Structure formats: C-alpha cells, structure tokens
C-alpha cells in the first residue's frame, strides 16, 4: 500500500511540476488536455506515457529549430564579417589611391615648376643670341666675329640646344603623367582655365582674345591643375567725332 501511495505521490508531484513549467507556454499539440488541466486527478500510465512521448518529440523539434537558427545566425555572422572585411579592404584601397594621387600631384607640381624655369632659361639664351646678332650686324664685322671665333655664339647655341632637349624630355614626362598644357594664344579667354593679369587694346583681334601667355596652364585627369596667366585683348575706346 505504501508503494502505491509513493507512486501516486510521484505522479502528483510530476503533474504539479508540469503545470508550473507549462503555465506560461503554449500547450504542445498532441498532449491529452487531462494531463495539462491541473484538476488534481492523476492521469493513468498510458496518458502519462503519451504526454512524455509528445514532450520528447517537441524537445527534438525545438532542438532542430534551434540548430537551424544557430546555423542561420552563423551564416549571417560570416556574411557580415566578409562584408566588413571587403569594406575595410575597399577603404584601404581608397586611402592608398588618395595617397598615391597626392604624391603624383606633388611630383607634377615640381615638374611643372621645373618646366617653367627651363623655359625662362631658353628665352634668356635666345634673347642673348639676338643681342649678339644685333651688335655684330650683317656686314664685315659679323664675318670678323665668326672668323676670330669669339665663342659666345657657339656657347649660346649649345646652351639653347641643351635647354631644348631638356624641355622635350620634360614635356614627354608631363604627357606620361597625363598633364596637358592649356592652349591659350589666339584662343578666346576662358576664366575657368585662365587668369587675365594684363590687357591690351586691339582693333585687330576680337575682344577677349588671348594675345600673350605669361605662364602656361595645365590640365590633369580632366581637371584644371594650374590656371594660365595671360594677356587678353580689349576694344579700343571710341574716338569722339567732331561735328
């Protein structure tokens, strides 16, 4: 009899435990309502066994769902990590590209400045050659200078040739960098690419025509790298006619 009471006590306590565990949960499908009602009546062994079987199946289903959720979250975490690595790599490439562009821009500025200096040097040599030719004249004095080998003309010619070769090499380097000199002389003034620092009255050229270039301008990668400094024409003042 005590054994029977012990069995009833176990079943009663188990029923109370189940009631407490399932109080806030949606009752799983397939369990006899008698087991979950909590009316104090102890279920028979078959009902209890069926409930245990149903609960075991529910646990398996929940475990499978949890595994699928875990796999999904793992895949999403992996995808997010890949996207973050890709974004970081892209940012690193952008930083390297910006740094490289900055270095190339700085080097281009040095080359353009050197090109200006070489150009002024060539102009100075040619001006000196013109001055010597002017002083020598075209008569017997010029032949005397050539026959006595003054040496200045030959030196200036060699120097001019050296400047020309250096300028050709610099122009090729600038072209390799993608820099292009802005065409100005004889063109209409473009305020986006040119800076007018002087003007001259002209009745020959239309107003706003570039007459002289003081400093060459350059474009690089489709944008203005340096504006050109130019002289432009302007219309002469109208003279008052006496009636």
Secondary structure, 3 states (H helix, E strand, C coil): CHHHHHHHHHHHHHHHHHHHHCCCCCCCCCCCHHHHHCCCCCCCHHHHHHHHHHHHHHHHHHHHHHHHHHHHHHHHHHHHHHHHHHHHHHHHHHHHHHHHHHHHHHHHHHHHHHHHHHHHHHHHHHHHHHHHHHHHCCCHHHHHHHHHCCCHHHHHHHHHHHHHHHHHHHHHHHHHCCEEECCCCCCECCCCCEEEEEEEECCCCCCCEEEEEEECCEEECCEEEECEEEEEEECCCCCCCCC
